[in-house]
Amino acid sequence: MIRTRIIELTTIPALAYRTKLTSGGAGLTLIRFDEKQPAMAVIDRRSGAPVVREPVDAEKFPPEAFAEALELTRGLPYGKRGAVALASKPAILETPEEAPAPEAEAAVDSREYQIIVEKFTDDKGLLSYKLINRDFMQFARRSKVVADMAGEGASVEAIRDYVVRSRFSTITKNRNLTQGQVSAMSQMLDDVGNKYVYRELTDELTRMLAKKK
């Protein structure tokens, strides 16, 4: 499955991790030491809050446990990892919804994804959206192509796609990256945070375009 590393909760005696869902987006899995069945939640794309999958015992898996899991897994990079096994318990196998889609599996397995994660991981081992956006915004401000696109009235989305693909290609030294590969890796980065990965970049490009009008 594609998931973060495991973290231990303090609100309940349990482990947790964030996982990539086949349908898109991310989920949380909580595994109590004294229970056979884990509890799961989907991270709402709009609010960023965990939406618990029913049925679940709210006394054993209270909302604050999901909130803690959400916070502690924030910024942890995805990787292709095996089933979770606790001592004296069968392994927690991936559900059909956690089975990685082919494009997601290809992205997380790629050399390019590993290079991107390594470059933008901070000293705490967390993926840093601040580092990503600072790098990409610096490139956008210096790029003649970006200036030309802005002057010609290109959309924020088109310029952002150019910036992200250009930086990914340069950082990974792979000039043959397709937009599909870039989008798949971007989705991997986006899922592990609690806000849109390129929000600051998007805001900066919006300001740049406003000045051209």
Buried (B, 14 or more C-beta within 10 A) or exposed (E): BBBBEBBEBEBBEBBBBBBBBBEEBBBBBBBBEEBEEBBBBBBEEEEEBBBBBEEBEEEBBBEEBBBBBBEBBBBBBBBEBEEBEEEEEEEBEBBEEBBBBEEBBBBBEBEBBBBBBEBBBEEEEBBBBEEBBBBBBEBBEEBEEBBEBBEEEBEBEEBBBBBBBBBBBEBBEBEEBEEEBBBBBBBBBBBBBBEEBBEBBBEBBEEBBEEEE
